[in-house]
Amino acid sequence: MTGKEYCAAIDKLGLTPEASCEFFEVHRTTEARWVNGNVPAAVAICLKIMITGGISVEQANKWLGRKARF
């Protein structure tokens, strides 16, 4: 996944970069690396599954036992 694809994916899910950090539990510098194209395969797969499967951030948080904070 390229940085542009990552940005498009989080946008499609309604996440800001800050909310993406919170969702994936990473620091802003990590997310900045993703924007530059160094997206881990697990993150890319997660985003693609969520988009393709119509899984919202809210639903994913429920499955993880987390309250949505964003």
C-alpha positions as CSV (number, residue, x, y, z in Angstrom):
1,M,0.0,0.0,0.0
2,T,1.4,3.4,-1.0
3,G,1.1,6.5,1.2
4,K,-1.6,7.9,-1.1
5,E,-3.6,4.6,-0.8
6,Y,-3.2,4.7,2.9
7,C,-4.5,8.3,3.1
8,A,-7.4,7.5,0.8
9,A,-8.3,4.4,2.9
10,I,-8.4,6.2,6.2
11,D,-10.4,9.0,4.6
12,K,-12.9,6.5,3.2
13,L,-13.3,5.1,6.7
14,G,-13.8,8.6,8.0
15,L,-10.6,8.7,10.0
16,T,-8.4,11.8,10.4
17,P,-4.6,11.1,10.7
18,E,-5.0,11.7,14.4
19,A,-7.9,9.3,14.7
20,S,-5.9,6.7,12.7
21,C,-3.1,6.9,15.2
22,E,-5.6,6.3,18.0
23,F,-7.3,3.5,16.1
24,F,-4.1,1.6,15.4
25,E,-2.5,2.7,18.8
26,V,0.6,4.3,17.2
27,H,2.4,7.5,17.7
28,R,2.0,10.3,15.1
29,T,5.6,9.7,13.9
30,T,4.7,6.2,13.0
31,E,1.6,7.3,11.1
32,A,3.8,9.9,9.3
33,R,6.0,7.0,8.0
34,W,2.8,5.3,6.7
35,V,1.8,8.5,4.9
36,N,5.3,8.4,3.2
37,G,4.6,4.9,2.0
38,N,6.0,2.6,4.7
39,V,2.7,1.0,5.5
40,P,3.0,-2.4,7.3
41,A,1.3,-5.2,5.5
42,A,-1.0,-5.9,8.5
43,V,-2.3,-2.3,8.5
44,A,-2.8,-2.4,4.8
45,I,-4.7,-5.7,5.0
46,C,-6.8,-4.4,7.9
47,L,-7.8,-1.2,6.0
48,K,-8.6,-3.2,2.8
49,I,-10.7,-5.7,4.7
50,M,-12.6,-3.0,6.5
51,I,-13.3,-1.1,3.3
52,T,-14.2,-4.2,1.2
53,G,-16.3,-5.8,3.9
54,G,-18.1,-2.6,4.8
55,I,-16.7,-2.8,8.4
56,S,-16.9,0.6,10.1
57,V,-14.4,1.9,12.6
58,E,-17.2,1.7,15.2
59,Q,-17.8,-2.0,14.5
60,A,-14.1,-2.8,14.6
61,N,-13.9,-1.0,18.0
62,K,-16.8,-3.0,19.3
63,W,-15.1,-6.3,18.2
64,L,-12.0,-5.1,20.0
65,G,-13.9,-4.3,23.1
66,R,-13.0,-0.6,22.9
67,K,-15.2,2.4,23.1
68,A,-14.9,4.7,20.1
69,R,-13.1,7.8,21.1
70,F,-13.2,9.5,17.7
